[in-house]
Amino acid sequence: MLQRIQSVWLLLAAAFDATTFRFPFFSGDWLGDDPETKTVYLNAQTTTWLLILTVMTGVLAFVNIFLFDNRKLQLKLCFLGIFLTVVLLVLYFLEMANFRDGAVAFWVIFYFAILASYIMAARGIRRDEKLIRSMDRLR
């Protein structure tokens, strides 16, 4: 299971996804009716949609590790994870419009690392699929 490189990439995607609950994507002053605004951190727990999509991408990456017997399904779920991660990043950038001013946090690297890990896992799954096809051709 973990001897395949895509399993390591998927485990990293799940780990990076778990860190997004702790580390912020953006921090700044919230645009609200309250004149006494304080610094608010934008992370996975800020809105319900961010929370749902973050949990979905993390669980999908973790469950996808154990589907090593069915590479076609694993590849489809990996593409679904890539799509959900892109949607999640778009939601983060749209949510940044609700801030008056602020700065992108250093931890934004983790958010993009989820996408990179899914892409690298998909490459590993495709490489395995090509290897199996070439082995079948030799028989």
Secondary structure, 3 states (H helix, E strand, C coil): CCCCHHHHHHHHHHHHHHHCCCCCCEEEEECCCCCCCCEEEECCCCCHHHHHHHHHHHHHHHHHHCCCCCHHHHHHHHHHHHHHHHHHHHHHHHHHHHEEEEEECCCHHHHHHHHHHHHHHHHHHHHHHHHHHHHHHHC
